[in-house]
Amino acid sequence: MSGPKTRIRTAAVAVPLALAASFYLPPHWFFVLLLVVVEIQVYEFVKVCRAWAPHAPLEALLALVPPTALLLSPGALWPSPTHVPWEYLLVVQMLLSVGVGSLVLLGRTPVDEAMGALGTFGFGMAYFALPVAALSRLQRLDPWVLFLLLAVVWVGDSAAYFVGRRWGRTKLAPVVSPNKTWEGAVASVVGALLCGALWSVWRLGGLSWPVLIVAIAASVGGQVGDLVESMLKRGAGVKDSGTLLPGHGGMLDRMDAVMFAGPVMLICLWAFGYDIVIP
């Protein structure tokens, strides 16, 4: 039976491996590792989405995510061009519209499942490709920035879990995730704020307000990502996306917060200027 002890044991193995990959893998191998992890999540996602399109060729999402992530990640596997051609984004849009529409049509998807299939492909491609691009970019920017992201998510998740269990009274989203509380959500943001402050003092030599804002934004993004995955599972009538990680469920269950927090952090850093996190 899973419980706090099982969660801690799994985390004790997974956390050091994730940190070692972030700091010691060259960018191209880190990108490949991200694709492997995401493909596991895609497989779990497809199983969940079968509830809405049981006869559609949803497995094709496994083949569509890697090239989409690559198009969104110039510089991940080879030197980035000085100017990224706008045609890259055009190709991505073609995959999302012409490609997905043709796939659902030619795959003989029943008409009453067409919208469910289109939604699975359209949302799924962005859902999985964007985090790969964001996490890869953060690692290439500086592995310590990726460390900040992971710390914000992990510390925030732990704070929300333990504070919510001990003091949680006000339900955050009772229909989507009955166990989550506003008290836990606030604890998650406070944990992220503390991570941002400690990271800022340690890496930059002083307190940086932009870094604190980035940490808070990533925390909120991560919590929304957690709720979105819970919404999908609730709609499909399943408890976990898989059983790969004892105490945590599937890979998607463990990574759901990072899937939103990564792109949110990258966009915030772009808005403030990447130099705010460079010592």
N, C-alpha and C positions, 0 to 999 in steps of 0.2 A: 504494500500500500504506500502511495506517495504521501509525503508530508514535508515539513520544514527541513528535517535532517536529510532527506533524499535530495531536496533542492540544493542544499548546501554542499553535499558531496558532489553532485553533478557540476555545480558552479566552481568547486575547487579544482576540477580538472579542466573545464572549458575556459575559464578566465585566463589562466596562464598561457594556454595554447593560443587564445585570441590575441593576447598582448605580444607574445613572441612572434606571431605572424605579422602583426602591425609594425614591429620595430626591426625585425631581421630579414623579412622577405623583400627581395627587390620588387619594385613597383609592378613589373610585368607578371611576376609570379603571384603577387598579392591579388592582382586583377583576376588571374586564372582561379585562384582559391575562392574569391568572391563569387565567381560564376558557378563553381561547384556547389557552394553553400546555397546559392540562390536557386539552382536547379532542383535541389532537394525541396526547397520551399515551394517552387512551382508545382512539383509533383503533388505535394500535400494540398496546395491551393486548388488544383484541378479536381482532386477527390472531393473536396468540400463543395465546389461549384457544380458537381454532377447533379446536385439537388435541383438546379434550375435548367440544366440542359443535358439530360442523361444520354441523348443520342448524338450529340454534336461532337466533332473531332477536336475536343479540347486539348488532347495531348500535344497538338501542334504548337501549343504555347511554349513547350519545352524547347522547340527549335527556333521560335521567334524571339525569345528574350535575349539570348547571347548576342546576335547581331545588332539588336536595338541598343543594348548596353554599350557595345563597341562603338557604334555611331555617336553615342552621347559621351564617349570617353576618349577624345583625341589626346594622344600622348600616353595612353595606358600601355600599349604594346609596342609602340614605335614613337620616335620623336614627334612632338606635336608641331603642326605647321604654324608659321607665324600668324597667319590669318585662317581661321576655320571656315571653310566654304559654307555658305548658307545652304547649299545643296544637301549637306549632311542632315539638316533638320527637315528638308523637303522629303528626303528618303524615309525618315522616321514617320512623317505624316502620311506618306504613301503606304507604309506598312500598316499604320493604324486604320486607314480608311479603305483604300483600294484592296490592299492585301488581306485584311481581316474580313472585309465584306465578301470578297471572292472566295475565301476559304470556307466561310460559313455556308455560302450558296452552293459551291461545288462539292462540299462535304455532305450534301443532301440532308442538311439539318431540317427537322420538322419545323414548319412555320411557327408553331406555337412555342418553340424553343429558341427561335432565332434571336430574339432580343436578349435572352439570358446568355446565349453564346457570344453575341456581340459585346455585351457588357463584360463578360469574363475575359475575352481577348483584349478589348480596349483598355479596361482598367488594369488587367493583369500585366500587360506589357510595360505600362508606365510604373506600376506598383513595384515591379521587380528590377527593371532596367535602371530607373533613376537612382535607387540606393547604391547599386553597383558603381555607377558613374560618380556619385557623391563620395562614397567611402574611398574609392580609388583616388579621387582628386584630393581628399583630405590627407591621405597617407603620403601622396607625392608632395603636397604642400609642406607637411611636417608630421612625422608620426606622433609627436606629442599633441598635435591638434586632434588627431584621431583618438588618442588616449583621453583627451578631455571629453569628447563625445561619448565614449564608452563609459567613462566615470559618471557623467551626468545621467546616463540611462540606467546603469547598474545601481548606483547609489540611490537614485530617485526611485527605482523600482523596489529596492529593499526597504527604503523609508516608507513608501506607500503601503507595502505589504504588512510590515510590523506595526506601524502606527494605525493603519486601518483596522487590523485585527484587535488591537488593544483599546483604541479610543474612538474608532470610527462609528458614527451614529447617523450621519446624513448621507443618504444614498446619492451617488454621483449620476449614475445612469441605470436605474433599477431594471429596466426592460432589457437592456443590452448586456450589462454585467452587474448582477445583483450584489456582488461582494465588494465592489469598489465604492469608496466614500469620498466626500469632499475633504474630510480630514486627511485621508491618505494622499489625495491629490495635492493638497497644500504642503504636506510633508515632503512630497516628491520635489516640488518647486524649491522648497527650502534647502533640500539636499543638493539640488543642482546649483543653487546660489552659492552654497558653501564650497562645492567643487570648483566653481568658476573663480571664487575669491582665492582659494588656496593655489589653484593653478596659476592664476594671474600673478600672485606674489612670488611664487616659486620660479616661474619661467620668465616673467617680465620685470621682476624686481619691485613691483608695486601694484596697487589695486587699479584695475582697468574697468571703467564702467561699461564700455562696449562689450568686453568679454563677459561681464555679468549678464548683460542683456542677451547675448548670444546663448549663454548657458540656460537662461530661463526660457527662451524661445525653443531651444532644443528639447527641454523638459516637457513643455506644453505639447510640442509636436509629437514627442514620443508617447505621451499619454493618449493623444488623439489616435495615433497609430494603433495602440493597444485596444482602444475601444472599437475602432473600425474592424479589426480582425475579430473581436468578440461579436460584433454585429453580424459579420459574415457567418460565423459558426452558429450563432443563435438562429439565424434564418435558415441554415441548412440542418439544424437539429443535431449538431455534434458538439461534444464537450471540448475535445482537443483536435488539432489538425493532424496529429500523429502520435507516435509513442517512442520516437527515437531517443529523446532525452528524458531519463527518469526524473520524475518530480516536476518537469517543465512541459511535458507533452511533446509536440513535434518541433522541428526546426523553426517553422513559421511562428509557433507560439513563443519561442524564445527571442526571435528577432523582430517581432512585430513593431516594437517601439523604435528600434533602430531604423526600420524601413521609412519612417516619417521623420525621425529626428535628424538623420544624416542629411537629406536634402534641405531641411529647414536650416540647419547650421551652416551649410555651404552657402545658401542664399544670403543669410545674415552676414556672413564674413565678406561676401562679395559686395553687399550694400555698404558695410562699414569700411571695407578695404582690407585686403589680406594682411597688410602690414601690421594690423593691430595685434596679431598673434605671433609675429616674427620677432624674436629677441634682438 
